[in-house]
Amino acid sequence: MEGIIPALRCSAKDRLCRRLRKCRDGKLRTRYLVVINLANGRSAEHTAAAVQVSRSTVYRIARRFREAGEAGLIDRREENGERKLDEQYLQTLYEIVASSPEQYGWPRPTWTRELLVRTLRTLTGVHVHVATMSRALGVIGARRGRPKPTVACPWSKAAKNRRLREIRQLIDTLPDDEVAVYEDEVDIHLNPKIGLDWMVPGQQKQVRTPGQNQKRYLAGALDARTGELIWVEGQRKTSLLFLLLLWKLTQHYAQARIIHVVLDNYSIHSTQQVAVSLETEQGRRLRLHFLPPYCPDHNRIERGWEDLHANVTRNHTCRELPPLMRRVRGYLRRRNRRRHNSAA
């Protein structure tokens, strides 16, 4: 369009179109599209709408094309010299973000972008702007999140790995007439668990709480083969709740010769009541396999409880416990139906 870019011959337009088809740089493709649209007679306003950029961007690209031709479309940052965010820099950044500032001598437990800039400058000799550090963090896929509180297992690494290996082998070689389940308990609170949620700018969502908290407890067992979740409910988290689940398992798996139960070391799992119950005729079908202490990540039912919180209890709006428990039961039943339908 005259006055924005000079008139182009058909051969010049064809050359630009060929370059556009071969281009793999998204920003350079945008510049080619702007020039081609202008060369085909579109106004700056229509070109901006078609390419989805601002009109000021269209005028800037047109000016560069008038001044330097096609070469003016190339990213001028290639003249800046060697890239600072090279592979070695990004790899070092990845290792630093995965660690703690205290490991690098800083008296602070969490990273800031400014602290990362200073640490990387010491280690690599490369100094970047804080804004560039933000871009580098995006390149390595870093994010701000909540750390997970954990307690170290008191067992030696060899003993812990040996027990975990035994449990994995048990499940991998399970005979057809035996069943293995992962067992654990979960608390259901009338006062909702507060969790992350999307919010629009300037908004902070509120979660109303009933004030006086009430609780119910579930003891559940996740089938290692099918993913089905069997559960019982109780008003107290005691050995009786655990035993109620064990007797339900013996009924649910009436044809199984042995039911292997993988569980943690919570005190209600190893009381005298449990020991006596396991000596009965039905109890002798049950085998308890205790995980190493403080190893919740190896209990597969934990993921099921996390999904329950995410879908039902987190930020919930129930004012009374009965409707909340109806939602809990409904979610678990739907979950089992989906598992059954996907396996069919």
C-alpha positions in Angstrom: 0.0 0.0 0.0 1.6 3.2 -1.2 2.9 5.4 1.7 3.4 2.4 4.0 5.7 0.2 2.0 6.9 0.6 -1.6 5.1 -1.2 -4.4 6.4 -4.7 -5.0 6.6 -6.7 -8.2 4.8 -10.1 -8.4 8.2 -11.8 -8.3 9.1 -10.0 -5.0 5.8 -11.0 -3.5 6.3 -14.6 -4.6 9.7 -14.6 -3.0 8.3 -13.3 0.3 5.6 -16.0 0.2 8.2 -18.7 -0.3 10.3 -17.4 2.6 7.2 -17.4 4.7 6.4 -21.0 4.0 10.0 -22.1 4.9 10.2 -19.9 8.0 10.1 -21.6 11.4 10.6 -18.5 13.6 7.2 -17.4 14.8 8.1 -13.7 15.2 9.8 -13.6 11.8 6.7 -15.2 10.2 4.6 -12.5 11.7 6.8 -9.8 10.1 6.5 -11.5 6.7 2.7 -11.7 7.0 2.5 -8.0 7.8 4.6 -7.1 4.7 2.7 -9.5 2.5 -0.7 -8.1 3.7 0.4 -4.6 3.1 1.8 -5.4 -0.3 -1.5 -6.9 -1.3 -3.3 -3.6 -0.6 -4.6 -4.0 2.9 -4.6 -1.1 5.2 -2.6 -1.0 8.4 -5.8 -1.4 10.5 -7.0 -4.5 8.5 -3.5 -6.0 8.5 -3.2 -5.6 12.3 -6.6 -7.4 12.7 -5.6 -10.2 10.3 -2.2 -10.9 11.8 -3.4 -10.1 15.4 -0.9 -7.5 16.2 -1.2 -3.8 17.1 -1.2 -1.1 14.5 1.9 0.4 16.0 3.6 -3.0 15.3 2.5 -2.9 11.7 3.9 0.6 11.2 7.2 -0.4 12.9 7.6 -3.4 10.6 6.7 -1.4 7.5 9.3 1.2 8.5 12.0 -1.4 8.9 11.1 -2.9 5.5 11.2 0.5 3.8 14.7 1.2 5.3 16.4 -2.1 4.8 14.1 -4.3 2.6 13.8 -7.9 3.5 16.9 -7.8 5.7 15.1 -5.3 8.0 12.7 -8.1 9.0 15.4 -10.3 10.5 15.7 -10.2 14.3 18.3 -7.5 15.1 19.3 -9.3 18.4 21.6 -11.5 16.4 24.0 -8.5 16.4 24.1 -8.6 20.2 26.9 -11.2 20.3 26.9 -14.6 22.0 23.7 -15.6 23.6 23.8 -15.5 27.4 21.0 -18.1 27.9 23.0 -20.9 26.3 22.6 -24.6 27.2 25.2 -24.6 29.9 23.7 -21.5 31.6 20.2 -23.1 31.6 21.5 -26.4 32.9 23.2 -24.7 35.8 20.0 -22.7 36.5 18.0 -25.9 36.5 20.3 -27.5 39.1 20.2 -24.4 41.3 16.4 -24.0 41.3 16.1 -27.7 42.2 18.2 -27.0 45.3 18.1 -24.5 48.2 19.8 -21.1 48.6 21.3 -22.3 51.8 23.3 -24.8 49.9 25.0 -21.9 48.1 25.8 -19.9 51.3 22.7 -17.6 51.3 21.0 -17.1 54.7 17.6 -17.5 53.1 15.5 -20.6 52.5 13.7 -19.7 49.2 14.9 -18.4 45.9 14.1 -15.0 44.4 15.0 -13.9 40.8 17.5 -11.4 42.1 19.2 -14.1 44.2 19.3 -16.4 41.2 20.9 -13.7 39.1 23.7 -13.2 41.7 24.3 -16.9 42.2 24.5 -17.6 38.4 26.8 -14.7 38.0 29.2 -16.2 40.6 29.0 -19.7 39.1 29.1 -18.8 35.4 30.4 -15.3 35.2 27.3 -14.3 33.1 25.2 -11.4 34.4 21.6 -11.1 33.2 18.8 -8.7 34.0 16.0 -9.9 36.3 13.6 -9.8 33.4 15.9 -12.1 31.5 16.0 -14.4 34.5 12.2 -14.6 34.3 12.5 -15.7 30.7 15.2 -18.3 31.6 13.0 -19.7 34.3 10.2 -20.1 31.8 12.6 -21.9 29.4 13.5 -24.6 31.9 9.8 -25.0 33.0 10.3 -23.7 36.5 7.2 -22.6 38.5 6.4 -21.3 41.9 4.7 -23.9 44.0 4.2 -25.1 47.6 6.9 -27.5 48.9 5.6 -30.8 50.2 6.3 -31.3 54.0 7.9 -34.7 54.6 9.5 -36.7 57.4 12.6 -38.7 56.7 12.3 -42.5 56.9 14.3 -43.7 60.0 15.3 -46.9 58.3 18.5 -47.3 56.4 18.3 -46.8 52.6 19.0 -50.5 52.0 16.3 -51.7 54.5 13.8 -49.2 53.0 14.5 -50.3 49.4 14.4 -54.0 50.4 10.9 -53.7 51.9 9.6 -51.7 48.9 11.1 -54.2 46.5 9.4 -57.1 48.4 6.0 -55.3 48.1 6.4 -54.6 44.4 7.4 -58.2 43.7 4.4 -59.4 45.7 2.0 -57.4 43.6 3.8 -58.1 40.3 3.7 -61.9 40.9 0.3 -62.1 42.5 -1.5 -65.4 41.8 -5.0 -65.3 40.3 -6.6 -66.6 43.5 -5.1 -63.8 45.7 -5.8 -60.1 45.9 -3.7 -57.1 47.0 -5.0 -53.7 48.2 -3.4 -50.5 49.4 -5.0 -49.3 52.6 -5.2 -45.9 54.3 -7.6 -43.6 56.2 -8.7 -40.1 55.3 -10.4 -37.3 57.4 -13.4 -35.5 56.1 -13.8 -32.1 57.7 -16.9 -29.9 57.7 -14.5 -26.9 57.8 -13.2 -27.0 54.2 -9.6 -27.6 53.2 -8.4 -24.4 51.5 -6.8 -25.0 48.1 -5.7 -23.1 45.0 -8.3 -21.9 42.6 -8.3 -19.6 39.5 -9.4 -16.0 40.2 -9.8 -12.9 38.0 -7.6 -9.8 38.6 -8.5 -7.9 41.7 -10.5 -10.8 43.1 -9.8 -13.0 46.1 -12.5 -15.7 46.4 -13.9 -16.4 49.9 -14.7 -19.8 51.3 -17.3 -19.6 54.1 -16.7 -21.9 57.0 -19.3 -23.2 59.5 -17.0 -22.3 62.4 -17.6 -25.4 64.6 -15.8 -28.2 62.8 -17.1 -31.7 62.6 -15.3 -34.8 61.2 -16.0 -38.2 59.7 -13.4 -40.7 58.8 -13.0 -43.2 55.9 -10.9 -46.3 55.9 -10.3 -47.4 52.3 -8.6 -50.1 50.3 -7.5 -49.6 46.6 -7.4 -52.8 44.5 -3.9 -53.1 43.0 -5.2 -54.8 39.9 -8.5 -53.0 39.1 -8.1 -49.6 40.9 -11.5 -50.2 42.6 -11.8 -48.4 46.0 -13.6 -50.1 48.8 -14.4 -48.0 51.9 -16.1 -47.8 55.3 -17.1 -44.8 57.4 -16.8 -44.0 61.0 -17.1 -41.2 63.6 -13.7 -42.1 65.1 -10.4 -43.2 63.6 -9.7 -46.3 65.7 -8.8 -49.9 65.3 -12.5 -50.7 65.1 -12.8 -48.6 61.9 -9.8 -50.5 60.5 -11.3 -53.9 61.4 -14.6 -52.9 59.9 -12.7 -52.4 56.6 -10.9 -55.7 56.9 -14.2 -57.6 57.4 -15.7 -55.8 54.4 -12.7 -56.9 52.3 -13.2 -60.6 53.3 -16.8 -60.3 52.1 -16.0 -58.3 49.0 -13.3 -60.8 48.0 -15.2 -63.9 49.2 -13.5 -66.1 46.6 -9.9 -64.9 47.2 -7.7 -67.4 49.1 -5.5 -64.6 50.5 -6.0 -60.8 50.7 -2.8 -58.9 51.0 -3.1 -55.5 52.6 -0.3 -52.9 52.0 -0.5 -50.2 54.7 1.4 -47.7 56.7 2.6 -47.9 60.3 -0.3 -45.9 61.9 -0.9 -47.2 65.4 -4.5 -48.4 64.9 -3.1 -51.0 62.4 -1.1 -52.9 65.0 -3.2 -53.0 68.2 -4.0 -56.1 70.2 -7.5 -55.9 68.8 -6.2 -56.3 65.3 -3.8 -59.1 66.3 -6.6 -61.1 67.9 -8.9 -60.6 65.0 -6.4 -61.8 62.5 -6.3 -65.2 64.4 -9.9 -65.9 63.5 -10.9 -68.1 60.6 -11.7 -65.1 58.3 -8.7 -63.2 59.7 -6.2 -65.9 58.6 -7.1 -65.0 55.0 -5.6 -61.5 55.5 -1.9 -60.7 55.3 -0.7 -57.2 56.4 2.4 -55.8 54.7 3.7 -52.7 56.4 5.4 -50.0 54.3 8.6 -48.4 55.7 7.8 -45.5 58.0 7.0 -42.1 56.5 6.7 -43.4 52.9 3.2 -42.1 51.8 4.3 -41.8 48.2 4.5 -45.6 47.9 0.9 -46.1 49.1 -1.1 -45.8 45.9 -4.4 -45.0 47.7 -3.0 -41.6 48.7 -3.6 -40.4 45.1 -7.2 -41.5 45.4 -7.6 -39.4 48.6 -6.0 -36.5 46.8 -8.5 -36.7 44.0 -11.3 -36.9 46.6 -10.2 -33.7 48.2 -9.7 -32.0 44.8 -13.2 -33.0 43.6 -15.2 -32.7 46.8 -13.8 -31.4 50.0 -11.4 -28.6 49.0 -13.1 -25.2 49.2 -16.5 -27.0 49.6 -19.6 -25.0 50.5 -21.6 -27.5 52.5 -22.9 -26.1 55.8 -23.7 -29.4 57.3 -21.9 -32.8 57.4 -24.7 -35.1 55.9 -24.7 -33.4 52.5 -20.9 -33.3 52.4 -20.8 -37.1 53.1 -23.4 -37.7 50.4 -21.1 -35.9 47.9 -18.1 -38.0 49.1 -20.0 -41.2 48.6 -21.4 -40.1 45.2 -17.9 -39.2 44.0 -16.4 -42.5 45.1 -19.2 -44.5 43.5 -18.8 -42.6 40.2 -15.1 -43.2 40.4 -15.6 -46.9 40.7 -18.1 -47.0 37.9 -15.6 -45.2 35.6 -12.9 -47.8 36.5 -15.3 -50.6 35.8 -16.5 -49.2 32.5 -12.9 -48.5 31.3 -11.9 -52.1 32.2 -14.9 -53.7 30.4 
